[in-house]
Structure formats: structure tokens, C-alpha cells
Amino acid sequence: MRRLLSVLLLLSVATPMLAQNRIQLTHSEADKRVTVMVDGKPFTAYIYPGPDVLKKPVLYPIRSAGGHFITRGWPMDPRPGERVDHPHHVGMWFNYGDVNGHDFWNNSTAIGPEHKGPFGTVVHTGVKSMKSGKDNAELTVTADWLDKDGKRMLEETTMYVFRGNANSRTIDRLTTLKADGQDVVFKDNKEGMIALRMARQLEQPSTKPELFTDAQGVQTKVPVMNNDGVTGMYRSSEGVEGDAVWGTRGKWMALSGTVENEPVTVTLLDHPKNVDYPTYWHARGYGLFAANPLGRSVMSSGKEPALNYTLPAGKSVTFRHRLLIQSGKPDDDYNKQMTDFAR
């Protein structure tokens, strides 16, 4: 009887605690990951396996409220029918193609001799704080942006805020970069800056083969593939749709489609305090979904002058973005989302 009473007492204490921590963070230093759960269901994970596996920390994988992957599995966990291009596109990440002459974007363990470099690497340095909660969970991490010789250019501090309910998932990413010891120039470049590589079902149906060239002139062929189940469609805050969104400015970009019979809309929101707001969109039908606030000239095809954003030694800049994943019929009131996010 005494044992039964003890168990009941334990349950009475644990149940409110679980209710208070609907959004749960769990850090496994051995696995080099912080797992994010919403109401006991997997949402995403912050992973930092190290430069021998990934050249930057990422959120991977990311799931909808229905439990389906919205991010590509390859090259980490390949799935049937996926594209196998651009091995540096993993989950959701943040970096840039020309930082003091170093390419952080294209760096991966699969880099070939055709890429001349020099390459930069973003290395996780610590979990600064983590807090589970009823309405949201907060994770703050640090990282160093290293040059080809391992010298730090930038010190990064990123806070993630995770939310979720029965029909949606939200990730706020607030990243502060501090220049270490010297000025840091983000030279005009199309490869940037916050990005996701989407699941095959959320790509736009391909109608012709494509050939994409990176900043170093290296070309990647993207062939026409079987379009069964491929349902993605981009739409920007300015009303631009489909492939035409590339190289346009917008406050937000939405990508809608169906994953395993679940209607999903993934929206990335810029922030009014970000550099050169509203951002340019480096969004491609084959699954690259990126916002690039720093590549003004190349993204506008030369219609605007290069920004060549310079961060003076010892100074900091903060970039703020929100990712909203809605299941079912989306709430299209993004002005409300923008107002809420801008507070």
C-alpha cells in the first residue's frame, strides 16, 4: 500500500511537470545533438557531428506537426527517389559563400578538386543554455567561423526558439556574429545565407534539366526526375510564384505542397532589423530554399550595386529569421506573423 501511494505521489508530481514542458530539449553530448520534442513527438535536432562529417552545425531533420520530414535525407539518411546533388545542403543551416575570401557555403567532406577554395568551416564550441517549456523552448549555442588555417574570423552566438501545437511548428533563429581581430567582409555572392534543403515532395515538379554554376564557376547538373508525388510551389510576399521567385526581394517566402498526404506550407520570414531588408531569395525549384540578404548585386543580376557588407573588428551584427511549418490549410495572414516576429 505504501509503495502504491509513493507511485501515485510521483505521478501527481511528474504529470504537471510534463505539461509545463511540452517543448522538450534533451542534450546528448555523446551523440553531439540536442533533440527537440513537441508533446512527445520528434520535431528536429541541433546536430554538431564535427568537420569530419559536416562543415557546420545544422538543424536536422525537421518534421511537420504530422510527423513527416520536410527536409531532404541525403547525404545523412538517404531516402528512395531523392536527388543526390549539392552534398553541402543538409537540413537547415546558416553560412555564406565569400567571407574574407573563404567559401563557407560549398564546403563539405565530398568536396572535389574542381572546387579551389579556400574554404571556411563553422565549428560548434558549446551549448550555452537550454530551457524546455510549456509554450516554447530556448537553446543557445556558440560556434567559431574558422579560416583555412583554423584561425577564427567570426564568433557566433545563436539562440533558437522552438514552438509547436497540433497544426504547426515554429523555429526562430537569432544569430549574432562578432568579428574577431580584423574586419570581416561578406563579399557579394549568391551562396547564402539561411537555408534549407527540402524533401523531394516539396520540390517543384521539374520540366527540364538544369545546370547551376556556383561562385567558383563549378557546374552542377540537376536532371529532370520522376515527378510522382512532387507538389511544391513557391509564393513570395510580393505575389511572385514558382521559379520566378529566384533573385527577387520579399518579406517572406512560402513553399506549399503535400508530404505523405499531409498538406504542408513552409514559410521563411525575414525581419525588419536585418541587413538590407527585405531580403533577396535564393530559392530553387529543386529544393534549395534560402534567404540571402548580402548578395545584392548578383541576386539582382547587376541591377543593384554590390553591398560587400563589412563587419569591423570587434563589432557584431545580428540576423533574425523565423521558420513556420503549417499543416492542413495554412493561415495566410503573414502580416500578423511579421508583426509578431518584429516585436
C-alpha positions as CSV (number, residue, x, y, z in Angstrom):
1,M,0.0,0.0,0.0
2,R,2.8,2.4,1.0
3,R,4.5,1.6,-2.4
4,L,1.3,2.3,-4.3
5,L,0.9,5.7,-2.5
6,S,4.5,6.6,-3.4
7,V,3.9,5.8,-7.1
8,L,0.7,7.9,-7.1
9,L,2.5,10.8,-5.5
10,L,5.3,10.5,-8.0
11,L,2.8,10.6,-10.9
12,S,1.0,13.5,-9.4
13,V,4.2,15.5,-9.4
14,A,5.5,14.3,-12.8
15,T,2.3,15.0,-14.8
16,P,2.2,18.7,-14.2
17,M,6.0,18.9,-14.9
18,L,5.4,17.2,-18.3
19,A,2.5,19.5,-19.1
20,Q,4.8,22.5,-18.2
21,N,7.5,21.2,-20.6
22,R,5.5,20.4,-23.8
23,I,8.5,21.6,-25.8
24,Q,11.3,19.4,-24.5
25,L,15.1,19.7,-25.2
26,T,17.5,16.8,-24.5
27,H,21.2,17.2,-24.9
28,S,23.3,14.1,-25.6
29,E,27.0,15.1,-25.7
30,A,28.0,11.6,-26.7
31,D,25.8,11.9,-29.9
32,K,26.6,15.6,-30.3
33,R,22.9,16.6,-30.6
34,V,20.2,18.4,-28.9
35,T,16.8,16.7,-29.6
36,V,13.6,18.8,-29.8
37,M,10.3,17.1,-28.9
38,V,6.8,18.6,-29.0
39,D,4.2,16.8,-27.0
40,G,6.4,13.7,-27.0
41,K,6.8,13.7,-30.8
42,P,10.1,14.4,-32.6
43,F,10.4,17.8,-34.2
44,T,14.1,18.4,-35.0
45,A,17.6,18.2,-33.6
46,Y,20.5,20.6,-33.4
47,I,23.4,18.4,-34.5
48,Y,27.2,19.1,-34.5
49,P,29.0,15.9,-35.5
50,G,32.2,17.8,-36.3
51,P,34.1,18.8,-39.5
52,D,34.8,15.1,-40.4
53,V,31.1,14.7,-41.0
54,L,29.6,18.2,-41.5
55,K,31.4,21.5,-42.0
56,K,28.8,23.4,-39.9
57,P,26.2,22.6,-37.3
58,V,22.7,22.2,-38.6
59,L,19.1,21.5,-37.6
60,Y,18.4,18.1,-39.0
61,P,16.0,16.5,-39.7
62,I,12.9,18.8,-39.5
63,R,9.4,17.4,-39.3
64,S,5.9,18.8,-39.7
65,A,3.2,18.6,-37.0
66,G,2.0,15.4,-38.7
67,G,5.5,13.9,-38.2
68,H,6.6,13.9,-41.8
69,F,10.1,15.1,-42.9
70,I,10.2,18.4,-44.7
71,T,14.0,18.3,-45.2
72,R,15.9,16.0,-47.5
73,G,17.5,12.9,-46.1
74,W,20.6,12.6,-48.3
75,P,23.5,12.6,-47.7
76,M,22.9,11.8,-44.0
77,D,20.0,9.4,-44.3
78,P,19.2,8.7,-47.9
79,R,15.6,8.1,-48.9
80,P,14.3,6.5,-52.2
81,G,13.8,8.9,-55.1
82,E,15.8,11.8,-53.6
83,R,18.2,14.0,-55.6
84,V,21.9,13.4,-54.7
85,D,23.3,16.8,-55.7
86,H,24.9,19.5,-53.6
87,P,26.2,17.4,-50.6
88,H,26.6,20.6,-48.5
89,H,22.8,21.1,-48.5
90,V,21.9,19.4,-45.1
91,G,18.8,20.3,-43.0
92,M,18.7,24.0,-42.1
93,W,21.9,25.9,-41.9
94,F,23.5,29.4,-41.8
95,N,26.7,30.4,-43.6
96,Y,27.9,32.3,-46.7
97,G,29.9,31.8,-49.9
98,D,32.6,34.6,-49.5
99,V,33.8,35.7,-46.1
100,N,37.2,37.3,-46.3
101,G,37.7,35.3,-49.5
102,H,36.7,32.0,-47.8
103,D,33.8,29.8,-49.1
104,F,31.8,28.5,-46.1
105,W,28.7,27.5,-48.3
106,N,30.2,24.8,-50.6
107,N,32.5,23.2,-48.0
108,S,31.7,19.5,-47.4
109,T,33.5,16.2,-46.9
110,A,32.6,15.4,-50.5
111,I,34.4,18.5,-52.0
112,G,36.1,17.7,-55.2
113,P,39.3,19.1,-56.9
114,E,37.1,21.3,-59.1
115,H,36.5,23.5,-56.0
116,K,39.6,25.5,-55.5
117,G,38.8,27.1,-52.1
118,P,39.9,28.4,-49.8
119,F,37.2,27.0,-47.6
120,G,35.9,28.1,-44.2
121,T,34.4,25.8,-41.5
122,V,31.9,26.6,-38.8
123,V,32.7,24.6,-35.7
124,H,30.4,24.2,-32.7
125,T,32.0,25.3,-29.5
126,G,29.3,24.9,-26.9
127,V,25.7,24.7,-25.6
128,K,25.5,27.9,-23.7
129,S,22.0,27.4,-22.3
130,M,18.8,25.3,-22.9
131,K,15.4,25.6,-21.4
132,S,12.3,23.4,-22.0
133,G,8.9,24.9,-21.5
134,K,5.1,24.8,-22.0
135,D,4.8,27.3,-24.8
136,N,8.4,27.3,-26.2
137,A,11.9,26.0,-25.6
138,E,15.1,28.0,-26.0
139,L,18.5,26.8,-27.0
140,T,21.6,29.0,-27.2
141,V,24.7,27.7,-28.8
142,T,28.1,29.0,-29.8
143,A,30.4,28.4,-32.8
144,D,33.5,29.7,-34.5
145,W,33.9,30.5,-38.2
146,L,37.4,29.4,-39.0
147,D,39.6,30.2,-42.0
148,K,41.6,27.6,-44.0
149,D,44.3,27.7,-41.3
150,G,41.9,27.2,-38.4
151,K,42.1,30.8,-37.3
152,R,38.8,32.3,-36.0
153,M,37.2,35.0,-38.2
154,L,33.8,35.2,-36.5
155,E,32.4,34.2,-33.2
156,E,28.8,33.1,-33.5
157,T,26.1,33.0,-30.8
158,T,22.8,31.6,-31.9
159,M,19.5,31.4,-30.0
160,Y,16.8,29.0,-31.3
161,V,13.3,29.3,-30.0
162,F,11.1,26.3,-30.8
163,R,7.3,26.2,-30.6
164,G,4.6,23.8,-31.7
165,N,0.9,22.9,-31.5
166,A,-1.4,20.4,-33.1
167,N,-1.1,22.0,-36.5
168,S,2.2,23.9,-36.7
169,R,5.8,24.0,-35.8
170,T,7.9,27.2,-35.5
171,I,11.7,27.9,-35.3
172,D,13.1,31.3,-34.6
173,R,16.8,31.7,-35.3
174,L,18.6,34.7,-33.9
175,T,22.3,34.6,-34.9
176,T,24.9,37.2,-33.7
177,L,28.3,37.3,-35.5
178,K,31.2,39.1,-33.9
179,A,34.3,39.9,-36.0
180,D,37.4,38.6,-34.2
181,G,40.6,40.6,-34.5
182,Q,40.1,42.0,-38.0
183,D,37.4,43.4,-40.3
184,V,35.3,40.8,-42.0
185,V,34.0,41.4,-45.5
186,F,31.0,39.4,-46.8
187,K,31.7,40.0,-50.5
188,D,28.7,40.0,-52.9
189,N,27.9,36.3,-53.5
190,K,24.8,34.3,-54.4
191,E,25.6,31.5,-52.0
192,G,23.9,32.5,-48.8
193,M,22.7,32.7,-46.1
194,I,20.0,31.0,-44.1
195,A,18.9,27.9,-46.0
196,L,17.0,24.6,-46.0
197,R,17.2,21.7,-48.4
198,M,13.6,20.4,-48.8
199,A,12.2,16.9,-49.0
200,R,11.6,15.6,-52.6
201,Q,7.8,16.0,-52.2
202,L,8.2,19.8,-51.6
203,E,10.3,20.4,-54.6
204,Q,8.6,21.9,-57.6
205,P,8.0,19.4,-60.5
206,S,10.9,19.6,-62.9
207,T,10.1,20.2,-66.5
208,K,13.7,20.4,-67.9
209,P,17.2,19.6,-66.8
210,E,19.1,22.5,-65.2
211,L,22.8,23.4,-65.0
212,F,23.7,25.6,-62.0
213,T,27.1,27.3,-61.6
214,D,28.5,28.3,-58.2
215,A,30.6,31.4,-57.4
216,Q,33.8,29.5,-58.4
217,G,32.4,28.6,-61.8
218,V,31.8,24.9,-60.9
219,Q,28.7,23.5,-62.6
220,T,26.2,21.0,-61.1
221,K,23.7,19.2,-63.4
222,V,20.2,18.9,-62.0
223,P,18.3,16.4,-64.2
224,V,14.6,16.0,-64.8
225,M,13.3,13.4,-62.4
226,N,10.1,11.4,-61.9
227,N,7.6,13.9,-60.6
228,D,5.2,11.5,-58.9
229,G,4.2,13.0,-55.6
230,V,6.2,16.2,-56.2
231,T,3.9,19.0,-55.4
232,G,5.9,22.1,-54.3
233,M,5.1,25.7,-55.3
234,Y,6.8,28.9,-54.1
235,R,4.9,32.1,-53.4
236,S,6.5,35.4,-52.1
237,S,5.1,38.3,-50.1
238,E,5.2,40.2,-53.4
239,G,2.9,37.8,-55.2
240,V,5.7,36.2,-57.3
241,E,5.3,32.4,-57.8
242,G,7.2,29.4,-59.0
243,D,10.8,29.6,-60.4
244,A,10.3,33.3,-60.8
245,V,10.9,33.9,-57.1
246,W,14.7,33.5,-57.5
247,G,16.5,36.8,-57.3
248,T,13.5,38.8,-56.1
249,R,13.1,40.6,-52.8
250,G,10.4,39.8,-50.3
251,K,9.5,40.0,-46.6
252,W,8.6,36.2,-46.6
253,M,8.6,33.2,-48.9
254,A,6.1,30.3,-48.6
255,L,6.5,26.9,-50.1
256,S,3.4,24.7,-50.2
257,G,3.0,21.1,-51.1
258,T,1.9,17.6,-49.8
259,V,4.1,15.2,-47.9
260,E,2.7,11.7,-47.4
261,N,-0.9,13.0,-47.9
262,E,-0.3,15.8,-45.4
263,P,-0.7,19.3,-46.9
264,V,2.2,21.4,-45.7
265,T,3.2,25.1,-46.1
266,V,6.7,26.1,-45.1
267,T,7.3,29.8,-44.7
268,L,10.6,31.6,-44.0
269,L,10.2,35.2,-42.7
270,D,12.8,38.0,-42.9
271,H,13.0,40.6,-40.1
272,P,12.8,44.4,-40.5
273,K,16.0,44.8,-38.4
274,N,18.1,42.5,-40.7
275,V,20.7,43.9,-43.1
276,D,19.3,45.1,-46.4
277,Y,15.7,44.2,-45.5
278,P,13.7,42.9,-47.3
279,T,16.0,40.0,-48.3
280,Y,16.7,38.5,-51.7
281,W,15.6,34.9,-52.2
282,H,18.0,32.2,-53.4
283,A,15.1,29.7,-53.8
284,R,15.3,27.0,-56.4
285,G,12.7,24.5,-57.6
286,Y,15.0,21.5,-57.0
287,G,14.7,22.0,-53.2
288,L,17.1,24.8,-52.1
289,F,15.1,27.3,-50.0
290,A,17.4,30.2,-48.9
291,A,17.3,33.9,-48.0
292,N,20.3,35.9,-49.0
293,P,20.5,39.5,-47.6
294,L,24.1,40.1,-48.5
295,G,24.4,39.2,-52.3
296,R,22.6,42.3,-53.6
297,S,24.3,42.7,-56.9
298,V,24.5,39.1,-58.0
299,M,21.0,38.4,-56.8
300,S,19.6,41.3,-58.8
301,S,21.6,40.3,-61.9
302,G,23.6,43.6,-61.6
303,K,20.6,45.9,-61.3
304,E,21.7,47.0,-57.8
305,P,25.3,47.8,-56.6
306,A,27.2,45.3,-54.5
307,L,26.7,45.6,-50.8
308,N,30.0,44.0,-49.8
309,Y,28.9,44.1,-46.2
310,T,31.8,44.9,-43.8
311,L,31.8,44.0,-40.1
312,P,34.5,46.0,-38.3
313,A,36.9,44.2,-36.0
314,G,35.3,43.7,-32.5
315,K,31.8,44.7,-33.8
316,S,28.7,42.5,-34.0
317,V,25.7,42.0,-36.3
318,T,22.5,40.0,-35.7
319,F,20.4,38.2,-38.2
320,R,16.8,37.2,-37.3
321,H,14.6,34.7,-39.1
322,R,11.5,32.6,-38.4
323,L,10.6,29.3,-40.0
324,L,6.9,28.4,-39.8
325,I,5.7,25.0,-40.8
326,Q,1.9,24.7,-41.1
327,S,-0.2,21.5,-41.6
328,G,-3.5,21.5,-43.4
329,K,-5.0,24.8,-44.7
330,P,-2.4,27.4,-43.9
331,D,-3.1,30.7,-42.1
332,D,-2.1,33.2,-44.8
333,D,-2.1,36.2,-42.5
334,Y,1.7,36.6,-42.7
335,N,1.4,40.3,-41.9
336,K,0.3,39.2,-38.4
337,Q,3.2,36.8,-38.3
338,M,5.6,39.6,-39.3
339,T,4.2,41.9,-36.7
340,D,4.5,39.2,-34.0
341,F,8.1,38.4,-35.1
342,A,9.2,42.0,-35.2
343,R,8.3,42.7,-31.6
